[in-house]
Amino acid sequence: MLKKTIALLALAGTTLALPVHADTATDTQPATTTRTAAEHAHKPLLTPAELLPLLARADVRILDIRAPKDYAEGHIPGAVNTPYGAFRGPRDNAGQLVPEAALTELLRKAGIDEGTQVVIVHGGADHTDFGAAARVYWTLKVGGLARLSILDGGTKSWAGGGGALDKATPVVTPSQFSYRYDQNQIVTSEELAAELRSSSAPLLVDARPPRFFNGEARVDAAARYGTLPGARSFDNAQFFVKGGTTLKPADELKALVAQAGAAAAPAVSFCNTGHWAATNWFVMSEIAGNTAARLYPASVVEWSKAELPMDNQPSRVTALIQDVKRSFE
C-alpha cells in the first residue's frame, strides 16, 4: 500500500521533491546530492519531501497526534493515531507528567521500541500545533527514544504539497517497550526553586506571549499572574515564519537563540503548562544544539500554586480587575 502510494505520487508529478539517492548518483556528483533516506533518521525536523521516502521503511513509525476525528478524515499513509491528550496531564495542570505505565501502554500499542524512528505529525492549523508536537518529542526523548523527528508544518503542509492522505487504520504489531523517565532531563518546581536560591541559577526563558510575562493575563489553572523570578520573555511565536506554521530557517533560529543568551548556557524553558515552552526547548536544544537546555513541564500553573516568588505580579486590586475582565472574555 505504501509503496503504491509513493509510486502514484511520483507519477503524478507531485510537488514533493525527492532527495537524490546514493544509488542514482554518479561519481562526479557532490556529496550533498547523494543523501539517502536513512540519513534523515536523526534529523529533528523533516520537510514533507524528506518524509516521503521514509514511508515504506519498516523501522519508521509516524505518530499522528491530532484528535481521532481528524485522523479518521485523512492522515499520512501508515500513520498511527496517538492523540496529544494522551501525552498531557490532568485538567488542573495539563503540563504534569503522565504516568510511566500509561505511556508504556500507548507506545506499545503504536509498535514503538528503542530502535524505531518516530516522526511526529501535528495538524498544522497554526503555530501552536507545533508546540504539541514538540511536547510529544520531548516526552519521547526523556523516555529513552533517540531517533525522533517532527514534520515541519504538519498534516496541512503535507497535504498542501501534494502528499497523499489515507483513511485506513494500519495494523500494528505491539512492541515490548517500557517507558521510563530520565529524571536528569526534567525540571521540577522544588529543584528550580533551589537553583534560584543558589548562585547557579539557569537562564529562565518564558515562552508565553508578552501579556502573560507582564502579568496582564493568566490561564484559568494558574493561581497568580506574573512570571518566574528573573525570567526573560522569549515568545515562542518568533520562531515561525510570519503568517505561517513552519519554523524559520535554522540559521535564523540559531541567531534568535544566541541573541537571548541561550546558545550554550544552562537554560530552562517554561510557559503555562509546558506546551509553548516545548517549542522553545526544541529550538534551543535540537536546532541550536544547546545540550544544557531543559524543559520545566509543570511550568507557571504549578509554580503559581506554591508559595514561591513571582515577578511582574500585579497588586491584589489589579488582579481582581483583570479577573473580572477575564470572566467576560
Phi and psi in degrees as GROMACS dihedral restraints (atoms count N, CA, C in turn):
[ dihedral_restraints ]
;  ai    aj    ak    al  type     phi  dphi    fc
    3     4     5     6     1   -68.5    20    10
    4     5     6     7     1   -41.2    20    10
    6     7     8     9     1   -64.7    20    10
    7     8     9    10     1   -36.7    20    10
    9    10    11    12     1   -64.9    20    10
   10    11    12    13     1   -40.2    20    10
   12    13    14    15     1   -61.8    20    10
   13    14    15    16     1   -45.3    20    10
   15    16    17    18     1   -61.6    20    10
   16    17    18    19     1   -42.5    20    10
   18    19    20    21     1   -64.4    20    10
   19    20    21    22     1   -41.3    20    10
   21    22    23    24     1   -63.9    20    10
   22    23    24    25     1   -39.7    20    10
   24    25    26    27     1   -62.7    20    10
   25    26    27    28     1   -42.4    20    10
   27    28    29    30     1   -65.0    20    10
   28    29    30    31     1   -43.5    20    10
   30    31    32    33     1   -67.0    20    10
   31    32    33    34     1   -30.6    20    10
   33    34    35    36     1   -79.4    20    10
   34    35    36    37     1    -4.8    20    10
   36    37    38    39     1    71.9    20    10
   37    38    39    40     1    39.6    20    10
   39    40    41    42     1   -57.4    20    10
   40    41    42    43     1   151.7    20    10
   42    43    44    45     1   -75.8    20    10
   43    44    45    46     1    -3.7    20    10
   45    46    47    48     1   -80.2    20    10
   46    47    48    49     1   100.1    20    10
   48    49    50    51     1   -73.8    20    10
   49    50    51    52     1   122.7    20    10
   51    52    53    54     1   -78.1    20    10
   52    53    54    55     1   141.9    20    10
   54    55    56    57     1   -69.2    20    10
   55    56    57    58     1   154.7    20    10
   57    58    59    60     1   -73.0    20    10
   58    59    60    61     1   133.9    20    10
   60    61    62    63     1   -91.0    20    10
   61    62    63    64     1   152.4    20    10
   63    64    65    66     1   -60.4    20    10
   64    65    66    67     1   -35.1    20    10
   66    67    68    69     1   -76.4    20    10
   67    68    69    70     1    -5.9    20    10
   69    70    71    72     1  -109.5    20    10
   70    71    72    73     1     0.2    20    10
   72    73    74    75     1   -88.1    20    10
   73    74    75    76     1   150.7    20    10
   75    76    77    78     1   -96.1    20    10
   76    77    78    79     1   168.0    20    10
   78    79    80    81     1   -65.8    20    10
   79    80    81    82     1   -19.7    20    10
   81    82    83    84     1   -90.0    20    10
   82    83    84    85     1    -6.5    20    10
   84    85    86    87     1   -77.6    20    10
   85    86    87    88     1   144.1    20    10
   87    88    89    90     1   -66.7    20    10
   88    89    90    91     1   156.6    20    10
   90    91    92    93     1   -59.0    20    10
   91    92    93    94     1   -31.0    20    10
   93    94    95    96     1   -66.8    20    10
   94    95    96    97     1   -14.8    20    10
   96    97    98    99     1  -102.1    20    10
   97    98    99   100     1     6.1    20    10
   99   100   101   102     1  -112.8    20    10
  100   101   102   103     1    29.7    20    10
  102   103   104   105     1   -72.1    20    10
  103   104   105   106     1   142.0    20    10
  105   106   107   108     1  -104.0    20    10
  106   107   108   109     1   166.4    20    10
  108   109   110   111     1   -59.5    20    10
  109   110   111   112     1   -32.9    20    10
  111   112   113   114     1   -63.6    20    10
  112   113   114   115     1   -26.1    20    10
  114   115   116   117     1   -70.1    20    10
  115   116   117   118     1   -14.9    20    10
  117   118   119   120     1   -87.0    20    10
  118   119   120   121     1     0.0    20    10
  120   121   122   123     1   -59.7    20    10
  121   122   123   124     1   -32.6    20    10
  123   124   125   126     1  -111.8    20    10
  124   125   126   127     1    12.0    20    10
  126   127   128   129     1   -73.6    20    10
  127   128   129   130     1   125.6    20    10
  129   130   131   132     1   -69.2    20    10
  130   131   132   133     1   -22.6    20    10
  132   133   134   135     1  -129.7    20    10
  133   134   135   136     1   126.6    20    10
  135   136   137   138     1  -118.0    20    10
  136   137   138   139     1   144.2    20    10
  138   139   140   141     1   -88.1    20    10
  139   140   141   142     1   163.9    20    10
  141   142   143   144     1   -56.0    20    10
  142   143   144   145     1   -38.2    20    10
  144   145   146   147     1   -63.7    20    10
  145   146   147   148     1   -34.5    20    10
  147   148   149   150     1   -76.8    20    10
  148   149   150   151     1   -27.8    20    10
  150   151   152   153     1   -76.2    20    10
  151   152   153   154     1   -36.0    20    10
  153   154   155   156     1   -49.0    20    10
  154   155   156   157     1   -51.7    20    10
  156   157   158   159     1   -71.1    20    10
  157   158   159   160     1    -6.4    20    10
  159   160   161   162     1   -88.3    20    10
  160   161   162   163     1   -12.6    20    10
  162   163   164   165     1   -59.7    20    10
  163   164   165   166     1   -35.3    20    10
  165   166   167   168     1   -87.9    20    10
  166   167   168   169     1    -0.1    20    10
  168   169   170   171     1   -81.3    20    10
  169   170   171   172     1   132.5    20    10
  171   172   173   174     1   -68.7    20    10
  172   173   174   175     1   -23.4    20    10
  174   175   176   177     1   -91.0    20    10
  175   176   177   178     1     7.4    20    10
  177   178   179   180     1  -108.8    20    10
  178   179   180   181     1   132.0    20    10
  180   181   182   183     1  -125.3    20    10
  181   182   183   184     1   123.9    20    10
  183   184   185   186     1   -96.4    20    10
  184   185   186   187     1   122.6    20    10
  186   187   188   189     1  -102.4    20    10
  187   188   189   190     1   112.7    20    10
  189   190   191   192     1   -91.0    20    10
  190   191   192   193     1   112.8    20    10
  192   193   194   195     1   -96.4    20    10
  193   194   195   196     1    13.9    20    10
  195   196   197   198     1   -75.1    20    10
  196   197   198   199     1   171.4    20    10
  198   199   200   201     1   -63.9    20    10
  199   200   201   202     1   149.5    20    10
  201   202   203   204     1   -52.4    20    10
  202   203   204   205     1   -38.1    20    10
  204   205   206   207     1   -66.9    20    10
  205   206   207   208     1   -36.4    20    10
  207   208   209   210     1   -70.2    20    10
  208   209   210   211     1   -40.3    20    10
  210   211   212   213     1   -59.9    20    10
  211   212   213   214     1   -43.5    20    10
  213   214   215   216     1   -65.4    20    10
  214   215   216   217     1   -27.3    20    10
  216   217   218   219     1   -76.8    20    10
  217   218   219   220     1   -12.7    20    10
  219   220   221   222     1   149.3    20    10
  220   221   222   223     1   127.3    20    10
  222   223   224   225     1  -141.9    20    10
  223   224   225   226     1   167.2    20    10
  225   226   227   228     1   -60.4    20    10
  226   227   228   229     1   134.0    20    10
  228   229   230   231     1   -52.6    20    10
  229   230   231   232     1   129.7    20    10
  231   232   233   234     1    88.0    20    10
  232   233   234   235     1    -6.2    20    10
  234   235   236   237     1   -69.6    20    10
  235   236   237   238     1   143.9    20    10
  237   238   239   240     1  -105.7    20    10
  238   239   240   241     1   136.6    20    10
  240   241   242   243     1   -86.4    20    10
  241   242   243   244     1   115.0    20    10
  243   244   245   246     1  -128.4    20    10
  244   245   246   247     1    86.2    20    10
  246   247   248   249     1   -52.5    20    10
  247   248   249   250     1   145.1    20    10
  249   250   251   252     1   -54.8    20    10
  250   251   252   253     1   -35.2    20    10
  252   253   254   255     1   -57.6    20    10
  253   254   255   256     1   -26.1    20    10
  255   256   257   258     1   -71.0    20    10
  256   257   258   259     1   -16.6    20    10
  258   259   260   261     1  -101.1    20    10
  259   260   261   262     1     6.4    20    10
  261   262   263   264     1  -112.2    20    10
  262   263   264   265     1   157.5    20    10
  264   265   266   267     1   -83.3    20    10
  265   266   267   268     1  -165.2    20    10
  267   268   269   270     1   -71.0    20    10
  268   269   270   271     1   170.1    20    10
  270   271   272   273     1   -58.4    20    10
  271   272   273   274     1   -36.0    20    10
  273   274   275   276     1   -73.6    20    10
  274   275   276   277     1   -16.4    20    10
  276   277   278   279     1  -166.8    20    10
  277   278   279   280     1    95.6    20    10
  279   280   281   282     1   -63.9    20    10
  280   281   282   283     1   -14.7    20    10
  282   283   284   285     1   -80.2    20    10
  283   284   285   286     1   -11.6    20    10
  285   286   287   288     1   -63.9    20    10
  286   287   288   289     1   150.9    20    10
  288   289   290   291     1   -68.8    20    10
  289   290   291   292     1   139.1    20    10
  291   292   293   294     1   -77.3    20    10
  292   293   294   295     1   141.3    20    10
  294   295   296   297     1   -55.2    20    10
  295   296   297   298     1   143.8    20    10
  297   298   299   300     1   -58.3    20    10
  298   299   300   301     1   -37.5    20    10
  300   301   302   303     1   -62.7    20    10
  301   302   303   304     1   -39.0    20    10
  303   304   305   306     1   -67.4    20    10
  304   305   306   307     1   -41.2    20    10
  306   307   308   309     1   -69.9    20    10
  307   308   309   310     1   -35.4    20    10
  309   310   311   312     1   -59.5    20    10
  310   311   312   313     1   -47.5    20    10
  312   313   314   315     1   -63.3    20    10
  313   314   315   316     1   -43.7    20    10
  315   316   317   318     1   -60.6    20    10
  316   317   318   319     1   -47.2    20    10
  318   319   320   321     1   -75.1    20    10
  319   320   321   322     1   -30.8    20    10
  321   322   323   324     1   -64.7    20    10
  322   323   324   325     1   -44.0    20    10
  324   325   326   327     1   -63.2    20    10
  325   326   327   328     1   -29.7    20    10
  327   328   329   330     1   -81.8    20    10
  328   329   330   331     1    -3.3    20    10
  330   331   332   333     1    73.8    20    10
  331   332   333   334     1    30.3    20    10
  333   334   335   336     1   -99.9    20    10
  334   335   336   337     1   134.5    20    10
  336   337   338   339     1  -133.7    20    10
  337   338   339   340     1  -173.8    20    10
  339   340   341   342     1   -59.4    20    10
  340   341   342   343     1   -28.4    20    10
  342   343   344   345     1   -94.5    20    10
  343   344   345   346     1     0.4    20    10
  345   346   347   348     1   -74.7    20    10
  346   347   348   349     1   136.5    20    10
  348   349   350   351     1   -86.9    20    10
  349   350   351   352     1   115.1    20    10
  351   352   353   354     1  -103.6    20    10
  352   353   354   355     1   126.3    20    10
  354   355   356   357     1  -112.9    20    10
  355   356   357   358     1   118.4    20    10
  357   358   359   360     1   -94.5    20    10
  358   359   360   361     1   128.3    20    10
  360   361   362   363     1  -122.3    20    10
  361   362   363   364     1   122.6    20    10
  363   364   365   366     1  -102.4    20    10
  364   365   366   367     1  -176.7    20    10
  366   367   368   369     1   -74.1    20    10
  367   368   369   370     1   -40.9    20    10
  369   370   371   372     1    83.9    20    10
  370   371   372   373     1    17.0    20    10
  372   373   374   375     1   -68.4    20    10
  373   374   375   376     1   -37.9    20    10
  375   376   377   378     1  -153.1    20    10
  376   377   378   379     1   177.0    20    10
  378   379   380   381     1   -68.0    20    10
  379   380   381   382     1   -21.5    20    10
  381   382   383   384     1   -70.5    20    10
  382   383   384   385     1   -20.1    20    10
  384   385   386   387     1   -62.1    20    10
  385   386   387   388     1   -32.3    20    10
  387   388   389   390     1   -63.7    20    10
  388   389   390   391     1   -35.4    20    10
  390   391   392   393     1   -59.0    20    10
  391   392   393   394     1   -35.8    20    10
  393   394   395   396     1   -63.8    20    10
  394   395   396   397     1   -45.8    20    10
  396   397   398   399     1   -64.1    20    10
  397   398   399   400     1   -39.3    20    10
  399   400   401   402     1   -66.3    20    10
  400   401   402   403     1   -36.7    20    10
  402   403   404   405     1   -67.2    20    10
  403   404   405   406     1   -39.4    20    10
  405   406   407   408     1   -65.5    20    10
  406   407   408   409     1   -43.3    20    10
  408   409   410   411     1   -56.0    20    10
  409   410   411   412     1   -48.7    20    10
  411   412   413   414     1   -61.3    20    10
  412   413   414   415     1   -43.1    20    10
  414   415   416   417     1   -60.5    20    10
  415   416   417   418     1   -42.8    20    10
  417   418   419   420     1   -68.5    20    10
  418   419   420   421     1   -38.3    20    10
  420   421   422   423     1   -66.6    20    10
  421   422   423   424     1   -44.7    20    10
  423   424   425   426     1   -72.9    20    10
  424   425   426   427     1    -8.4    20    10
  426   427   428   429     1   -97.3    20    10
  427   428   429   430     1     6.7    20    10
  429   430   431   432     1   106.0    20    10
  430   431   432   433     1    -2.0    20    10
  432   433   434   435     1   -88.9    20    10
  433   434   435   436     1   140.0    20    10
  435   436   437   438     1  -116.6    20    10
  436   437   438   439     1   -26.7    20    10
  438   439   440   441     1   -94.1    20    10
  439   440   441   442     1    84.4    20    10
  441   442   443   444     1  -125.8    20    10
  442   443   444   445     1   144.5    20    10
  444   445   446   447     1  -148.0    20    10
  445   446   447   448     1   157.3    20    10
  447   448   449   450     1  -119.9    20    10
  448   449   450   451     1   137.2    20    10
  450   451   452   453     1   -80.4    20    10
  451   452   453   454     1   111.3    20    10
  453   454   455   456     1   -64.7    20    10
  454   455   456   457     1   125.6    20    10
  456   457   458   459     1    88.5    20    10
  457   458   459   460     1   -11.3    20    10
  459   460   461   462     1    62.6    20    10
  460   461   462   463     1  -156.8    20    10
  462   463   464   465     1   -61.5    20    10
  463   464   465   466     1   -35.7    20    10
  465   466   467   468     1   -61.9    20    10
  466   467   468   469     1   -43.3    20    10
  468   469   470   471     1   -67.6    20    10
  469   470   471   472     1   -40.1    20    10
  471   472   473   474     1   -60.7    20    10
  472   473   474   475     1   -51.6    20    10
  474   475   476   477     1   -67.5    20    10
  475   476   477   478     1   -37.7    20    10
  477   478   479   480     1   -64.6    20    10
  478   479   480   481     1   -25.4    20    10
  480   481   482   483     1   -91.5    20    10
  481   482   483   484     1     7.9    20    10
  483   484   485   486     1    97.1    20    10
  484   485   486   487     1     5.0    20    10
  486   487   488   489     1   -68.2    20    10
  487   488   489   490     1   141.2    20    10
  489   490   491   492     1   -73.0    20    10
  490   491   492   493     1   148.7    20    10
  492   493   494   495     1  -118.8    20    10
  493   494   495   496     1   145.4    20    10
  495   496   497   498     1  -124.6    20    10
  496   497   498   499     1   154.5    20    10
  498   499   500   501     1  -112.7    20    10
  499   500   501   502     1    -2.1    20    10
  501   502   503   504     1   -78.2    20    10
  502   503   504   505     1   140.0    20    10
  504   505   506   507     1   -92.5    20    10
  505   506   507   508     1   118.0    20    10
  507   508   509   510     1   -68.3    20    10
  508   509   510   511     1   149.5    20    10
  510   511   512   513     1   -88.2    20    10
  511   512   513   514     1   122.2    20    10
  513   514   515   516     1  -117.7    20    10
  514   515   516   517     1   134.0    20    10
  516   517   518   519     1   -82.6    20    10
  517   518   519   520     1   120.3    20    10
  519   520   521   522     1   -59.8    20    10
  520   521   522   523     1   147.9    20    10
  522   523   524   525     1   -97.6    20    10
  523   524   525   526     1  -178.0    20    10
  525   526   527   528     1  -114.2    20    10
  526   527   528   529     1    22.5    20    10
  528   529   530   531     1   -64.8    20    10
  529   530   531   532     1   140.1    20    10
  531   532   533   534     1  -119.1    20    10
  532   533   534   535     1   121.4    20    10
  534   535   536   537     1   -84.0    20    10
  535   536   537   538     1   131.8    20    10
  537   538   539   540     1  -139.9    20    10
  538   539   540   541     1   127.8    20    10
  540   541   542   543     1   -69.4    20    10
  541   542   543   544     1   135.0    20    10
  543   544   545   546     1   -89.0    20    10
  544   545   546   547     1   100.3    20    10
  546   547   548   549     1   -62.9    20    10
  547   548   549   550     1   -21.4    20    10
  549   550   551   552     1   -67.9    20    10
  550   551   552   553     1   -19.5    20    10
  552   553   554   555     1   -97.7    20    10
  553   554   555   556     1     0.5    20    10
  555   556   557   558     1  -113.7    20    10
  556   557   558   559     1   131.2    20    10
  558   559   560   561     1   -95.8    20    10
  559   560   561   562     1   126.2    20    10
  561   562   563   564     1  -104.3    20    10
  562   563   564   565     1   163.1    20    10
  564   565   566   567     1   -62.3    20    10
  565   566   567   568     1   -42.3    20    10
  567   568   569   570     1   -63.9    20    10
  568   569   570   571     1   -44.3    20    10
  570   571   572   573     1   -64.0    20    10
  571   572   573   574     1   -44.8    20    10
  573   574   575   576     1   -66.9    20    10
  574   575   576   577     1   -39.9    20    10
  576   577   578   579     1   -61.2    20    10
  577   578   579   580     1   -40.5    20    10
  579   580   581   582     1   -66.4    20    10
  580   581   582   583     1   -39.7    20    10
  582   583   584   585     1   -65.5    20    10
  583   584   585   586     1   -36.7    20    10
  585   586   587   588     1   -70.0    20    10
  586   587   588   589     1   -24.1    20    10
  588   589   590   591     1   -85.4    20    10
  589   590   591   592     1    -9.0    20    10
  591   592   593   594     1  -101.9    20    10
  592   593   594   595     1  -175.2    20    10
  594   595   596   597     1   -92.1    20    10
  595   596   597   598     1     5.1    20    10
  597   598   599   600     1  -115.7    20    10
  598   599   600   601     1    35.5    20    10
  600   601   602   603     1   -65.6    20    10
  601   602   603   604     1   135.6    20    10
  603   604   605   606     1   -78.1    20    10
  604   605   606   607     1   168.1    20    10
  606   607   608   609     1   -72.4    20    10
  607   608   609   610     1   124.3    20    10
  609   610   611   612     1   -99.8    20    10
  610   611   612   613     1   125.4    20    10
  612   613   614   615     1  -118.6    20    10
  613   614   615   616     1   121.5    20    10
  615   616   617   618     1   -91.3    20    10
  616   617   618   619     1   112.2    20    10
  618   619   620   621     1   -83.3    20    10
  619   620   621   622     1    -2.1    20    10
  621   622   623   624     1   -78.3    20    10
  622   623   624   625     1   162.3    20    10
  624   625   626   627     1   -58.2    20    10
  625   626   627   628     1   152.9    20    10
  627   628   629   630     1   -53.4    20    10
  628   629   630   631     1   -33.1    20    10
  630   631   632   633     1   -63.8    20    10
  631   632   633   634     1   -30.1    20    10
  633   634   635   636     1   -72.8    20    10
  634   635   636   637     1   -46.2    20    10
  636   637   638   639     1   -58.7    20    10
  637   638   639   640     1   -39.5    20    10
  639   640   641   642     1   -79.3    20    10
  640   641   642   643     1    -0.3    20    10
  642   643   644   645     1    78.9    20    10
  643   644   645   646     1    23.5    20    10
  645   646   647   648     1  -101.1    20    10
  646   647   648   649     1   -10.4    20    10
  648   649   650   651     1  -148.2    20    10
  649   650   651   652     1   155.4    20    10
  651   652   653   654     1  -153.2    20    10
  652   653   654   655     1   158.2    20    10
  654   655   656   657     1   -84.9    20    10
  655   656   657   658     1   159.3    20    10
  657   658   659   660     1   -57.2    20    10
  658   659   660   661     1   -36.2    20    10
  660   661   662   663     1   -73.0    20    10
  661   662   663   664     1   -17.1    20    10
  663   664   665   666     1   -80.5    20    10
  664   665   666   667     1   142.1    20    10
  666   667   668   669     1   -85.8    20    10
  667   668   669   670     1   -24.8    20    10
  669   670   671   672     1  -139.9    20    10
  670   671   672   673     1   160.2    20    10
  672   673   674   675     1   -86.5    20    10
  673   674   675   676     1   157.8    20    10
  675   676   677   678     1   118.8    20    10
  676   677   678   679     1  -170.1    20    10
  678   679   680   681     1  -133.7    20    10
  679   680   681   682     1   175.1    20    10
  681   682   683   684     1   -73.3    20    10
  682   683   684   685     1   151.3    20    10
  684   685   686   687     1   -56.9    20    10
  685   686   687   688     1   125.9    20    10
  687   688   689   690     1    77.5    20    10
  688   689   690   691     1     6.6    20    10
  690   691   692   693     1   -71.0    20    10
  691   692   693   694     1   155.9    20    10
  693   694   695   696     1  -108.6    20    10
  694   695   696   697     1   143.3    20    10
  696   697   698   699     1   -76.3    20    10
  697   698   699   700     1   127.2    20    10
  699   700   701   702     1  -144.9    20    10
  700   701   702   703     1    65.3    20    10
  702   703   704   705     1   -51.8    20    10
  703   704   705   706     1   125.9    20    10
  705   706   707   708     1   -62.7    20    10
  706   707   708   709     1   -23.4    20    10
  708   709   710   711     1   -64.2    20    10
  709   710   711   712     1   -23.3    20    10
  711   712   713   714     1   -66.7    20    10
  712   713   714   715     1   -17.0    20    10
  714   715   716   717     1   -81.7    20    10
  715   716   717   718     1    -9.2    20    10
  717   718   719   720     1  -104.8    20    10
  718   719   720   721     1   149.9    20    10
  720   721   722   723     1   -61.5    20    10
  721   722   723   724     1   143.8    20    10
  723   724   725   726     1   -59.0    20    10
  724   725   726   727     1   124.6    20    10
  726   727   728   729     1    75.0    20    10
  727   728   729   730     1     5.7    20    10
  729   730   731   732     1  -118.8    20    10
  730   731   732   733     1  -177.4    20    10
  732   733   734   735     1  -122.2    20    10
  733   734   735   736     1    10.2    20    10
  735   736   737   738     1  -106.7    20    10
  736   737   738   739     1   154.8    20    10
  738   739   740   741     1   -72.3    20    10
  739   740   741   742     1   154.7    20    10
  741   742   743   744     1   -67.3    20    10
  742   743   744   745     1   166.1    20    10
  744   745   746   747     1   -56.1    20    10
  745   746   747   748     1   151.4    20    10
  747   748   749   750     1   -57.2    20    10
  748   749   750   751     1   -38.1    20    10
  750   751   752   753     1   -66.5    20    10
  751   752   753   754     1   -34.3    20    10
  753   754   755   756     1   -70.1    20    10
  754   755   756   757     1   -39.3    20    10
  756   757   758   759     1   -62.9    20    10
  757   758   759   760     1   -44.2    20    10
  759   760   761   762     1   -63.8    20    10
  760   761   762   763     1   -36.1    20    10
  762   763   764   765     1   -66.3    20    10
  763   764   765   766     1   -39.6    20    10
  765   766   767   768     1   -65.2    20    10
  766   767   768   769     1   -40.8    20    10
  768   769   770   771     1   -64.8    20    10
  769   770   771   772     1   -41.8    20    10
  771   772   773   774     1   -64.3    20    10
  772   773   774   775     1   -41.1    20    10
  774   775   776   777     1   -61.7    20    10
  775   776   777   778     1   -29.6    20    10
  777   778   779   780     1   -85.3    20    10
  778   779   780   781     1    -3.4    20    10
  780   781   782   783     1    76.3    20    10
  781   782   783   784     1    21.4    20    10
  783   784   785   786     1  -112.7    20    10
  784   785   786   787     1    21.6    20    10
  786   787   788   789     1   -74.3    20    10
  787   788   789   790     1   -31.6    20    10
  789   790   791   792     1  -141.3    20    10
  790   791   792   793     1   -23.1    20    10
  792   793   794   795     1   -70.4    20    10
  793   794   795   796     1   151.7    20    10
  795   796   797   798     1   -55.3    20    10
  796   797   798   799     1   125.9    20    10
  798   799   800   801     1  -137.9    20    10
  799   800   801   802     1   145.5    20    10
  801   802   803   804     1  -123.4    20    10
  802   803   804   805     1   123.0    20    10
  804   805   806   807     1   -96.3    20    10
  805   806   807   808     1   134.7    20    10
  807   808   809   810     1  -145.3    20    10
  808   809   810   811     1   164.7    20    10
  810   811   812   813     1  -150.4    20    10
  811   812   813   814     1  -130.8    20    10
  813   814   815   816     1   -89.5    20    10
  814   815   816   817     1   -47.6    20    10
  816   817   818   819     1  -137.6    20    10
  817   818   819   820     1    27.6    20    10
  819   820   821   822     1    74.5    20    10
  820   821   822   823     1    23.6    20    10
  822   823   824   825     1   -97.8    20    10
  823   824   825   826     1   -65.6    20    10
  825   826   827   828     1   -58.6    20    10
  826   827   828   829     1   -36.4    20    10
  828   829   830   831     1   -62.9    20    10
  829   830   831   832     1   -28.5    20    10
  831   832   833   834     1   -66.0    20    10
  832   833   834   835     1   -34.1    20    10
  834   835   836   837     1   -62.9    20    10
  835   836   837   838     1   -48.1    20    10
  837   838   839   840     1   -61.0    20    10
  838   839   840   841     1   -43.1    20    10
  840   841   842   843     1   -60.5    20    10
  841   842   843   844     1   -45.3    20    10
  843   844   845   846     1   -59.1    20    10
  844   845   846   847     1   -45.6    20    10
  846   847   848   849     1   -66.7    20    10
  847   848   849   850     1   -45.0    20    10
  849   850   851   852     1   -66.3    20    10
  850   851   852   853     1   -45.4    20    10
  852   853   854   855     1   -83.9    20    10
  853   854   855   856     1   -52.5    20    10
  855   856   857   858     1   -88.5    20    10
  856   857   858   859     1   -27.4    20    10
  858   859   860   861     1   -97.7    20    10
  859   860   861   862     1   -50.8    20    10
  861   862   863   864     1   -82.1    20    10
  862   863   864   865     1   -14.3    20    10
  864   865   866   867     1    79.6    20    10
  865   866   867   868     1    21.6    20    10
  867   868   869   870     1   -82.2    20    10
  868   869   870   871     1    98.2    20    10
  870   871   872   873     1   -71.8    20    10
  871   872   873   874     1    -9.0    20    10
  873   874   875   876     1   -94.1    20    10
  874   875   876   877     1     5.5    20    10
  876   877   878   879     1   -84.0    20    10
  877   878   879   880     1   134.6    20    10
  879   880   881   882     1  -131.4    20    10
  880   881   882   883     1   165.3    20    10
  882   883   884   885     1  -113.1    20    10
  883   884   885   886     1   137.2    20    10
  885   886   887   888     1  -100.6    20    10
  886   887   888   889     1    93.5    20    10
  888   889   890   891     1   -62.7    20    10
  889   890   891   892     1   -40.0    20    10
  891   892   893   894     1   -79.1    20    10
  892   893   894   895     1   -23.9    20    10
  894   895   896   897     1    51.9    20    10
  895   896   897   898     1  -150.8    20    10
  897   898   899   900     1   -62.7    20    10
  898   899   900   901     1   -33.6    20    10
  900   901   902   903     1   -57.8    20    10
  901   902   903   904     1   -46.8    20    10
  903   904   905   906     1   -71.3    20    10
  904   905   906   907     1   -44.4    20    10
  906   907   908   909     1   -59.8    20    10
  907   908   909   910     1   -42.0    20    10
  909   910   911   912     1   -69.1    20    10
  910   911   912   913     1   -20.9    20    10
  912   913   914   915     1   -86.9    20    10
  913   914   915   916     1   -12.7    20    10
  915   916   917   918     1   -95.7    20    10
  916   917   918   919     1   165.4    20    10
  918   919   920   921     1   -82.2    20    10
  919   920   921   922     1    66.5    20    10
  921   922   923   924     1  -123.5    20    10
  922   923   924   925     1   145.6    20    10
  924   925   926   927     1   -67.8    20    10
  925   926   927   928     1   151.9    20    10
  927   928   929   930     1  -138.7    20    10
  928   929   930   931     1   146.1    20    10
  930   931   932   933     1   -93.4    20    10
  931   932   933   934     1   160.4    20    10
  933   934   935   936     1    58.1    20    10
  934   935   936   937     1    28.2    20    10
  936   937   938   939     1   -83.9    20    10
  937   938   939   940     1   122.2    20    10
  939   940   941   942     1   -71.7    20    10
  940   941   942   943     1   166.4    20    10
  942   943   944   945     1   -65.1    20    10
  943   944   945   946     1   164.4    20    10
  945   946   947   948     1   -60.7    20    10
  946   947   948   949     1   -39.9    20    10
  948   949   950   951     1   -64.5    20    10
  949   950   951   952     1   -47.2    20    10
  951   952   953   954     1   -61.7    20    10
  952   953   954   955     1   -40.2    20    10
  954   955   956   957     1   -62.6    20    10
  955   956   957   958     1   -39.9    20    10
  957   958   959   960     1   -64.2    20    10
  958   959   960   961     1   -41.6    20    10
  960   961   962   963     1   -62.7    20    10
  961   962   963   964     1   -43.1    20    10
  963   964   965   966     1   -64.5    20    10
  964   965   966   967     1   -35.5    20    10
  966   967   968   969     1   -65.8    20    10
  967   968   969   970     1   -38.8    20    10
  969   970   971   972     1   -63.3    20    10
  970   971   972   973     1   -44.5    20    10
  972   973   974   975     1   -61.4    20    10
  973   974   975   976     1   -40.2    20    10
  975   976   977   978     1   -62.6    20    10
  976   977   978   979     1   -34.2    20    10
  978   979   980   981     1   -67.4    20    10
  979   980   981   982     1   -18.2    20    10
  981   982   983   984     1  -101.4    20    10
  982   983   984   985     1    -1.5    20    10
